[in-house]
Each structure stands twice: as C-alpha cells, then as structure tokens.
C-alpha cells in the first residue's frame, strides 16, 4: 500500500501574526503567581500546582528546568539561555516562597511556645528528632485466650489491652509462664 503524505500546512498566517504554533503554554505569569502565593501561604507543592490549574508533573518540569539551568550557569564559561531564564526566576521564587512559609510557621510556633510545654516539646522534636523523639521499637504479640482466661480478665486488664499494652503480671495470673 502506498503511503499518503499529509498535504503541506500553510504556516504563513502564524508566522505573519507572530503567534507560536501549537497549544498555548500553561507557564503563564498568572499560573506562576498563583503557585508562588499558595506556597508562601504554606501549601504543599502539589496543592499549589493544582490551585494554579496545572498538574504536579508539569510544575516539577518547570522547577527542574530552572534548577538545571541554574546549575549549568554555575560553570564559569556558561552563558545564560534566554529561553530558560523564566524557569530560573520561577525556581528561585518558589524556593524563596517555601523558605518564607517555613519562617512564618516557625515564628508562629515560637509565639505558641510561650507558656505551652506541649508546643515546645513538639518544636524540639521536629527540629532534633534523633535527640528528642528516638524511634520506638515495636513488638507485636498475639494472645490466644480461652473462655476461662477471658473470664479472669479485670476491667483494668481489658483497658490496658485495648490500648496495646499487656499488664505485666497478666501471663503469671493466667498461669502462662513467659517462654
């Protein structure tokens, strides 16, 4: 079968008006401003992207382009690429907005700490997790109790078991030695 070639497309109208060919870019000043504003307010990046009407993947592509160009420009002989400059500016603005949101949140947290030991404890745990909130070891134990053993449980035993704790003397009281 002979392949049909598509007829040539007349691009003279697009070139004459100066409009680019293809669909309009989502990387508009409005979308950028919405993302930056949402990030400054403390929103997650994917939420900020959706708020601006773009997917998180699209947002990440913009950020990666800016970050890559910024890294490339760190080389002494690199010349800026005009096409990438808006992405560099966007990357810098989003990064700064993240920092502003964190500074505002920490400032608010510092205000809440005054006279509130729970807020102070949460703050140091978040800042120094290894020191103030070491990982807890967890052991899963399954108790298969008979009807007679269930009848021997006190209300306190049941309360502790429901909270995931085993009363220290329970096995002894039930006549089950630790193995």
C-alpha contacts under 8 A as a table, 3 or more apart, distances in Angstrom:
res1	aa1	res2	aa2	distance
10	X	13	X	7.25
11	X	14	X	5.40
11	X	15	X	6.25
12	X	15	X	5.15
12	X	16	X	5.88
13	X	16	X	5.09
13	X	17	X	6.27
14	X	17	X	5.39
14	X	18	X	6.10
14	X	19	X	5.55
14	X	20	X	6.73
14	X	21	X	6.66
15	X	18	X	5.08
15	X	19	X	6.66
15	X	20	X	7.65
16	X	19	X	7.99
25	X	28	X	6.83
26	X	31	X	7.18
26	X	54	X	7.24
27	X	31	X	6.40
27	X	32	X	6.84
28	X	31	X	5.23
28	X	32	X	6.23
29	X	32	X	5.09
29	X	33	X	6.05
30	X	33	X	5.15
30	X	34	X	6.20
30	X	52	X	7.94
31	X	34	X	5.17
31	X	35	X	6.24
31	X	52	X	5.02
31	X	53	X	7.28
32	X	35	X	5.23
32	X	36	X	6.18
32	X	52	X	7.55
32	X	90	X	7.09
33	X	36	X	5.16
33	X	37	X	6.00
34	X	37	X	5.16
34	X	38	X	6.09
34	X	48	X	7.31
34	X	51	X	7.08
34	X	52	X	5.43
35	X	38	X	5.18
35	X	39	X	6.14
35	X	45	X	7.96
35	X	48	X	4.91
35	X	49	X	5.87
35	X	51	X	7.12
35	X	52	X	5.86
35	X	94	X	7.72
36	X	39	X	5.16
36	X	40	X	6.08
36	X	48	X	7.69
36	X	93	X	6.82
36	X	94	X	5.58
36	X	97	X	6.17
37	X	40	X	5.11
37	X	41	X	6.28
37	X	97	X	7.66
38	X	41	X	5.07
38	X	42	X	6.66
38	X	43	X	5.66
38	X	47	X	7.99
38	X	48	X	5.22
38	X	51	X	7.72
39	X	42	X	5.11
39	X	43	X	5.01
39	X	44	X	6.69
39	X	45	X	6.59
39	X	48	X	6.16
39	X	94	X	7.05
39	X	97	X	5.78
39	X	98	X	5.92
39	X	101	X	6.99
40	X	43	X	7.36
40	X	97	X	4.60
40	X	98	X	6.05
40	X	100	X	6.11
40	X	101	X	4.89
41	X	101	X	6.05
42	X	98	X	7.27
42	X	101	X	5.08
42	X	102	X	7.34
42	X	105	X	8.00
43	X	47	X	6.28
43	X	48	X	6.22
44	X	47	X	5.27
44	X	48	X	6.28
45	X	48	X	5.02
45	X	49	X	6.20
45	X	56	X	7.59
46	X	49	X	5.09
46	X	50	X	6.26
46	X	55	X	7.60
46	X	56	X	5.16
47	X	50	X	5.16
47	X	51	X	6.07
48	X	51	X	5.01
48	X	52	X	6.36
49	X	52	X	5.15
49	X	53	X	6.38
49	X	54	X	5.33
49	X	55	X	6.03
49	X	56	X	5.69
49	X	59	X	6.15
50	X	53	X	4.92
50	X	54	X	5.35
50	X	55	X	5.96
50	X	56	X	7.06
51	X	54	X	7.59
54	X	58	X	6.33
54	X	59	X	6.78
55	X	58	X	5.23
55	X	59	X	6.36
56	X	59	X	4.96
56	X	60	X	6.03
57	X	60	X	5.02
57	X	61	X	6.12
58	X	61	X	5.05
58	X	62	X	6.41
59	X	62	X	5.20
59	X	63	X	6.33
60	X	63	X	4.96
60	X	64	X	5.97
61	X	64	X	5.10
61	X	65	X	6.12
62	X	65	X	5.22
62	X	66	X	6.36
62	X	87	X	6.02
62	X	90	X	7.85
62	X	91	X	7.61
63	X	66	X	5.19
63	X	67	X	6.07
63	X	87	X	6.80
63	X	88	X	7.93
63	X	90	X	7.28
63	X	91	X	5.27
64	X	67	X	5.02
64	X	68	X	5.88
65	X	68	X	5.25
65	X	69	X	6.15
65	X	84	X	7.08
65	X	87	X	6.09
65	X	88	X	7.35
66	X	69	X	5.25
66	X	70	X	6.10
66	X	84	X	6.70
66	X	85	X	7.52
66	X	86	X	7.71
66	X	87	X	4.28
66	X	88	X	3.86
66	X	89	X	7.23
66	X	90	X	6.97
66	X	91	X	5.27
66	X	92	X	7.98
67	X	70	X	5.06
67	X	71	X	6.16
67	X	88	X	6.50
67	X	91	X	6.42
68	X	71	X	5.07
68	X	72	X	6.06
69	X	72	X	4.92
69	X	73	X	6.08
69	X	80	X	7.96
69	X	81	X	7.94
69	X	84	X	6.64
69	X	88	X	6.61
70	X	73	X	5.11
70	X	74	X	6.55
70	X	88	X	6.25
71	X	74	X	5.25
71	X	75	X	7.60
72	X	75	X	5.92
72	X	78	X	6.71
73	X	76	X	7.24
73	X	78	X	5.24
73	X	79	X	6.78
73	X	80	X	6.57
74	X	78	X	7.31
75	X	78	X	5.45
80	X	84	X	7.80
80	X	85	X	7.33
81	X	84	X	5.44
81	X	85	X	6.48
82	X	85	X	5.33
83	X	86	X	7.16
84	X	87	X	5.34
84	X	88	X	6.40
85	X	88	X	5.08
85	X	89	X	6.26
86	X	89	X	5.09
86	X	90	X	6.09
87	X	90	X	4.92
87	X	91	X	5.99
88	X	91	X	5.08
88	X	92	X	6.20
89	X	92	X	5.19
89	X	93	X	6.11
90	X	93	X	5.03
90	X	94	X	6.10
91	X	94	X	5.32
91	X	95	X	6.11
92	X	95	X	5.14
92	X	96	X	6.07
93	X	96	X	5.10
93	X	97	X	6.05
94	X	97	X	4.93
94	X	98	X	6.21
95	X	98	X	5.20
95	X	99	X	6.45
96	X	99	X	5.06
96	X	100	X	6.15
97	X	100	X	4.98
97	X	101	X	6.14
98	X	101	X	5.19
98	X	102	X	6.29
99	X	102	X	5.14
99	X	103	X	6.13
100	X	103	X	5.12
100	X	104	X	6.14
101	X	104	X	5.16
101	X	105	X	6.14
102	X	105	X	5.03
102	X	106	X	6.07
103	X	106	X	5.21
103	X	107	X	6.06
104	X	107	X	5.07
104	X	108	X	6.18
105	X	108	X	5.09
105	X	109	X	6.07
106	X	109	X	4.84
106	X	110	X	6.00
107	X	110	X	5.05
107	X	111	X	6.38
108	X	111	X	5.16
108	X	112	X	6.37
109	X	112	X	4.98
109	X	113	X	6.16
109	X	119	X	7.23
109	X	123	X	7.47
110	X	113	X	5.07
110	X	114	X	7.00
110	X	120	X	7.99
111	X	114	X	5.82
112	X	115	X	7.69
112	X	116	X	6.67
112	X	119	X	6.43
113	X	116	X	4.98
113	X	117	X	6.65
113	X	118	X	7.73
113	X	119	X	5.03
113	X	120	X	5.02
116	X	119	X	5.52
116	X	120	X	6.46
117	X	120	X	4.92
117	X	121	X	6.01
118	X	121	X	5.07
118	X	122	X	6.12
119	X	122	X	5.11
119	X	123	X	6.08
120	X	123	X	5.05
120	X	124	X	6.34
121	X	124	X	5.39
121	X	125	X	6.08
122	X	125	X	5.10
122	X	126	X	6.14
123	X	126	X	5.24
123	X	127	X	6.22
124	X	127	X	5.00
124	X	128	X	5.63
124	X	129	X	7.39
124	X	132	X	6.69
125	X	128	X	5.29
125	X	129	X	4.78
125	X	131	X	7.70
125	X	132	X	5.06
125	X	133	X	5.67
126	X	129	X	5.61
128	X	131	X	5.60
128	X	132	X	6.03
128	X	133	X	7.75
129	X	132	X	5.27
129	X	133	X	4.94
129	X	134	X	6.53
130	X	133	X	5.74
130	X	134	X	5.04
130	X	135	X	7.77
131	X	134	X	6.31
145	X	148	X	7.94
145	X	149	X	5.69
145	X	150	X	6.15
146	X	149	X	5.12
146	X	150	X	6.19
147	X	150	X	5.05
147	X	151	X	6.28
148	X	151	X	5.17
148	X	152	X	6.66
149	X	152	X	5.19
149	X	153	X	6.87
149	X	174	X	6.36
150	X	153	X	5.44
152	X	174	X	7.60
153	X	157	X	5.78
153	X	158	X	6.64
154	X	157	X	5.03
154	X	158	X	6.37
155	X	158	X	5.12
155	X	159	X	6.16
156	X	159	X	5.02
156	X	160	X	6.19
157	X	160	X	5.25
157	X	161	X	6.08
157	X	166	X	7.59
157	X	167	X	6.30
157	X	170	X	7.68
158	X	161	X	5.07
158	X	162	X	6.03
159	X	162	X	5.20
159	X	163	X	6.49
160	X	163	X	5.16
160	X	164	X	6.49
160	X	165	X	5.12
160	X	166	X	6.29
160	X	167	X	6.63
161	X	164	X	5.07
161	X	165	X	5.04
161	X	166	X	5.55
161	X	167	X	7.53
162	X	165	X	7.33
166	X	170	X	7.08
167	X	170	X	5.30
168	X	171	X	7.58
169	X	172	X	5.34
169	X	173	X	6.17
170	X	173	X	5.14
170	X	174	X	6.20
171	X	174	X	5.07
171	X	175	X	6.19
171	X	176	X	4.96
171	X	177	X	6.33
171	X	178	X	7.22
172	X	175	X	5.04
172	X	176	X	5.59
172	X	177	X	5.99
173	X	176	X	7.56
